[in-house]
Amino acid sequence: MIAEAGLAALWLATAFAIAQLMLGAAAARAGDAAMMLAGVRRIALLQAVFALGAFLILIRLFATSDMSVLLVAQNSHSLKPMLYKIAGAWGNHEGSMLLWVTVLAVAGAGVSLFERRLAAGTLAATLAAQAAIAIGFYAFLAFASNPFARLNPAPADGQGLNPLLQDPGLAFHPPTLYLGYVGLSVAFSFAVAALLMRDVGPAFAKAMRPWVLGAWIFLTIGITAGSYWAYYELGWGGWWFWDPVENASLMPWLAATALLHSVNVLATRDGLRAWTLMLAVVAFSMSMVGTFLVRSGILVSVHAFAVDPTRGSFLLALLGLYIGGALALFGARVGTVTQGATFQLISREAALVLNNLLLSVILGVVLIGTLYPLVAQAMGVQLSIGAPFFEKTAVPIALALVAGTAAGPLLRWRKDSAQALLSRLTIPVAITGVSFALFFALSGGDSPIAVVVLALAFGLAAASVAPLWKRKLRRTPLPIWGMVVAHLGIAVSLAGMAADTLFKQERLAAVAVGDALHVGPFKVLLADVRPTVGPNWSAMEARLRVQRGTSAPFELTPQQRFFSSPPTNTSEAAIVTLWDGQVYTVLGAPDGAGRWQLRLWWKPFVTLIWAGGGLVALGGLIALAGRLRSGWRAAREEAWA
């Protein structure tokens, strides 16, 4: 009966979401919303309790391998390691949607518990908007994607999880992305409430800002982790493939980055009011577009879940309802949004507007490049848009964005002068010029764009720490430290991307046992190929002896694995990380003549890509800690007043 208990909990959560919407809307319209708001808060908490209960029940069904549940039978196996049994609860369409709506409900409960700065009517409208989003997804689960459907008769065992997803990254990557997506739903709800109640100002922005910052942090972590998962698990040796589903996670991050800058200006300087509202709608719109792409069945990808067009139609209807309604509301009410504080053309606010424009253009390029092949396919034309398109269109804009990121923090608020800005940029510009000359000479001019990116990375690194110059570091606010660390992380990631493009070396050959290949400064000897077995797979494993010059050799063991449930062959790369890069090895198929295909890469400083992503997320965490501490301090002082 445990599956039925999960379904009952899901229906109860739906009922509380409907009650939250109705009571929240009534409170927002009431003359004295404060009296009704307490009830809305309690209902939001109850909705979260039952949604979380339903999700925990689903995890238990997977952990105990209850094959009488259709979802478990289709996506699990009794012999799988426990980690993958549990992660399998969200490694499928229905489970991932239940995770989505659970996080959505818990986020609404968080708003009801901790938000005390907004006017009662605006907060009630926010909770009502959050409930309205949840109701759509509850309906989707109930009528199109029931995670607790029974299977009668129950099979002896399950079909297993896609072997490409049987990786620790699965336990980490999707939940972080969902936390980011749902954080943007809270920002969306705040924006809708502010438009409905005509309450757009610093208080609204301060309430929204922690959620935007938290969502941005989780999106950064999720994208970084997903990039590294694809890098080592798929065996292709690349860190970004412009896969449509990768783009589906990148687009909300771009919008959230622009939103984060705008909401900071609104919270501290009372500017960019319309920008903040529009970007809150756009950011969540991109989350919904990503949800539609992954679960509609129109994409074929190792990341995609659904192949049922009925579900896609349901999601498309939700997309039109929520986003179309929000855009209509924005169009109807944006005229009532006052301008806010003004600023001069040369100022930090103006630089942030420029950065927002550039981020929006990149977002538009990625969106068009992702959706256009789908539209063409629907019209009977088969075409593919890959990395060359995105690199030629988005990279030049991104370079301008990097320059703006370097200059923006060095400008003063409200008004500044070009001469003062140039003076502050002297050192970063000089470092950029010297770096360009040096790396152009080292690379032989093979990839001028990559050289420019690498030089800009060094210049951005210098500009990132410039806001700390002449400051007393112990008294520097945490948000300033967060900005410095995050911008420095972007510079580090850019350096890793450019270094991988400029300096990586690759070898592909068929070799017999005892033969050796050279890649970069390394000699790689194929010492042996032998069979081996794992918890739920068998494999042929190569033993490679790798040596750099006269240093001590080390061993790498890439594999060709076979999973019996479901029957699948995978390549498991073997990678060693050194201080200056990675040796990446992949074992291919035998050629029938006693030789094995080997693919080898030497990737200097490639790990900077993910180290930089970690720094970006760390910068966000530092800034969030500073904002939360300031908010708690202000609340405590207000309570004592």
Secondary structure, 3 states (H helix, E strand, C coil): CHHHHHHHHHHHHHHHHHHHHHHHHHHHHCCCHHHHHHHHHHHHHHHHHHHHHHHHHHHHHHHCCCCCEHHHHHHCCCCCCHHHHHHCCCCCHHHHHHHHHHHHHHHHHHHHHHCCCCCHHHHHHHHHHHHHHHHHHHHHHHHHCCCCCECCCCCCCCCCCCHHHCCHHHHCHHHHHHHHHHHHHHHHHHHHHHHHHCCCCHHHHHHHHHHHHHHHHHHHHHHHHHHHHHHHHCCCCCCCCCCHHHHHHHHHHHHHHHHHHHHHHHHHHCCCHHHHHHHHHHHHHHHHHHHHHHHCCCCCCCCCCCCCHHHHHHHHHHHHHHHHHHHHHHHHHHHHCCCCCCCCCCCHHHHHHHHHHHHHHHHHHHHHHHHHHHHHHHCCCCCCCCHHHHHHHHHHHHHHHHHHHHHHHHCCCCCCCHHHHHHHCHHHHHHHHHHHHHHHHHHCCCCHHHHHHHHHHHHHHHHHHHHHCCCCHHHCCHHHHHHHHHHHHHHHHHHHHHHHHHHCEEEEEEEECCCEEEECCEEEEEEEEEEEECCCEEEEEEEEEEEECCCCCEEECCEEEEEECCEEEEEECEEEEECCEEEEEEEEEECCCCEEEEEEEEEECCCHHHHHHHHHHHHHHHHHHHHHHHHHHHHHHHHHC
